[in-house]
């Protein structure tokens, strides 16, 4: 059984989620509930759960405020939220699971199954630390690899290259391969200082040395690497670099 607690300032929300867990997730044992940051911290310290279902906006603070009260994480977290666009981007960036209200049974079951798999990897603490750093500004990517999880400073990422359902991340010192499509990262990286110059390439604009319009158009990065700019993305790319 997975020992879990529910932290949400709405009693109706806690009851609805508990009923769904009782009905669809028999491996989850709810050992306590809380309605805010202060009571939630006390509950976690007392019950020592393996999993915390955590709301974002509560009367005495946020789910982020609660996590910041812990130096070490012996538990995993699944956020449950009605809305919070920036928080969702932070979750994706940190590879933290989240559920949108109203919670669908199939998504709840999937989240629990994913948590069970990740418990064995013992890397949840890295992701939660990354999430806290991403609270106000996206700074780090939590990349799940075949060996575990790597935390990558976004400012050090030169470009991403797509290969089917895989994406390779290139930094000045290493390459990191993950089994996710480049589209998974495009949605939030392009809102910082990245641009999708081609179906296969997502580039950090800070590492571009020049743009050459020959041969259909390509960029030259500071490390000398040349990457094509697609005809479809050329106009938007040039507008982005000329009018930052």
FENPE-V304027 format. One record per backbone hydrogen bond with DSSP energy under -0.5 kcal/mol. CO is the residue of the C=O (numbers start at 1). NH is the residue of the N-H. Records with the same first field share a line. If there is no record, write none. Layout:
CO->NH / NH
//
This chain:
1->3
2->29
3->50 / 51
4->31 / 32
5->53
6->8 / 34
7->55
9->11
10->14
11->15
12->16
13->17
14->18
15->19
16->20
17->21
18->22
19->23
20->24
21->25
25->28
27->2 / 29
28->30
29->4 / 31
32->6
34->8
36->40
37->41
38->42
39->43
40->44
41->45
42->46
43->47
44->48
50->76
51->5
52->54 / 78
53->7
54->80
56->58 / 63
58->61
61->58
62->66
63->67
64->68
66->69
67->70
72->74
76->52
78->54
79->99
81->101
84->88
85->89
86->90
87->91
88->92
89->93
90->94
91->95 / 96
92->95
93->142
97->79
99->81
104->108
105->109
106->110
107->111
108->112
109->113
110->114
111->115
112->116
113->117
114->118
115->119
116->120
117->120
118->121 / 122 / 123
119->122
123->127
124->128
125->129
126->130
127->131
128->132
129->133
130->134
132->135
137->139
139->154
141->143 / 152
142->144
143->145 / 150
144->179
145->148
148->145
150->143 / 152
152->141
153->156
154->157
156->158 / 172
158->204
159->170
160->202
161->168
163->166
166->163
167->178
168->161
169->171 / 176
170->158 / 159
174->171
176->169
178->167 / 180
181->184
182->185 / 186
183->187
185->188 / 189
186->190
188->191
189->192 / 194
193->205
195->197 / 203
197->230
198->201
200->162
201->197 / 198
202->160
203->195 / 205
204->207
205->208
207->222
210->220
212->218
213->216
214->217
217->229
218->212
219->221 / 227
220->209 / 210
221->224
225->221
227->219
228->230
230->234
231->235
233->237
234->238
235->239
236->240
237->241
238->242
239->243
//
